[in-house]
Amino acid sequence: MKRKNGIALTFDDGPNPKYTLELLDLLKQYGIQATFFVVGRKVVQNPEIIKRMHQDGHTIGIHHFNHISSWILSPFHLRKQLKMTEKVIIDCTNERVSFYRPPWGHFNIFTPMLSKRFNIIMWSHIFGDWKVENCKHTLLDQLRTATTPGSILLLHDCGETMGADENAPEYMIKNLEIFLDECKKQGTTFITLKDI
């Protein structure tokens, strides 16, 4: 039976060989399954991380092959970004890909037609966790206010994209651990996008 009474943790821009593994360990510690929107090029570089995600029961979605905005993609190139990323995920998981989140949430006029096979997932809460200063000063308080059932939280497990701080995920994970510990004590339920 599908559950709709939890909050969904989602992570963009990975996998990252350091931070994604630390994050997977943390999620396993708390028995939480999340959704990862992965960059295909990084999947090719880190297939073992995707295999572990899948084995741990996480949901894996498309976030383009390169972290590139749909705004500058032709129909041909957008289709290619989707197909290439879908292929490398399937190669690791042997499972159909159901979810897609375009980088920065950017659509173009062709996105609805070319991505209609996928469920496009945006977010209800975004925290600016790609910046170390935000992680240090505002992230934890923002997470604490984002526990309404049905919420989709957007965090980042890789800081290698334009405008991001490379080590921001280190601070995101530290704050997330505090948040998850508090949520465990309060009985908060976490779900993956497959449960919504």
Secondary structure, DSSP 8 states (H G I E B T S, - for coil): ----SSEEEEEES---TTHHHHHHHHHHHHT---EEEE-HHHHHH-HHHHHHHHHTT-EEEE--SSS--GGG--HHHHHHHHHHHHHHHHHHH-S---EE--GGG---TTHHHHTTTSEE---SEE--TTSHHHHHHTHHHHHHT--STT-EEEEES---STT--TTHHHHHHHHHHHHHHHHHHHT--EE-GGG-
